[in-house]
Amino acid sequence: MSAPAEGLHGVRLTVAYDGASFAGWQEQPAQRTVQSVLEAAIAGMAGHAVRVRGAGRTDSGVHAEGQIAAFDTTRLIPPRGWMLGLNQRLPVDLAVRAAVECAPGYNPRYDALEKLYRYVLLLGEARDPRWRAHAWHVARVHTDGEGSRRLDLDAMRAGAEALIGTHDFGAFRASDDERTMTVRTLHEVQILAAYLGHPDLVAIEVRGTAFLKQMVRILVGTLLEVGRGKRTPESIASLLVPGVERGSTGITAPAHGLSMVRVRLGKKDAEALARATGGDAAR
């Protein structure tokens, strides 16, 4: 039974999860999802069913360090109590990192100013079992019909520059993404060598206002082709115009290398300020 409307309290959570054993964020019939496991744990503390609202969906196998979720409850528990109590109930691959009060009905999806995603590559001939669920193992030296070529991170960085700004990313989305509005704004795309001090790890960090389905994974697959010399850095710009088909961009990188790192909130406040001042503070 759902909680009655009267006497509701809102709670906002920052959650982290290892996506390897989850069928993504969104609840699905007969599937283990982050949303369903989290809702079950909250209901056990609240004493009534709850519906969790997330800042964004993650696909099966994708991880999160800073996913934002909110729910309403009639049970009055201090935020720290929610954090500690839920972590006692949740499985080892899902945890609450922080909890704060929020307004009932608050939906972080509509309050997200920007999101930061990180994709990790493991370079080298040999795979590393320690990173099997968190990095995509690719060869540092790629061999094709034209000979051997070392992965060119500088070329990938040059290609990434073209992605920054407001563009039509329609070619960088899954084929079943039916949204008609495909213009998105990316603020930053970084290629970070020796990630975490590991000489064989490369992190690709993408920060933007919103994302299409599998957009980051397709960006990574396309930039990898730039690094392997299969396409030039200059060619990226030609993919960011209306009408370009999905087949023109690179492969979809595997889900397990991707993490939702951070969600920056405050869009509602920025929009309210923009209305009050007649400006465009939300951007």
Secondary structure, 3 states (H helix, E strand, C coil): CECCCCCCEEEEEEEEECHHHCCCCCCCCCCCCHHHHHHHHHHHHHCCECCCEECCCCCCCCEEEEEEEEEEECCCCCHHHHHHHHHHHCCCCEEEEEEEEECCCCCHHHHEEEEEEEEEEEECCCCCHHHCCCCEEECCEEEECCEEEECCHHHHHHHHHHHCEEEECCCCCCCCCCCCCCEEEEEEEEEEECHHHCCCEEEEEEEECCCCCCHHHHHHHHHHHHHCCCCCHHHHHHHCCCCCCHHHCCCCCCHHHEEEEEEEECHHHHHHHHHHHCCCCCC
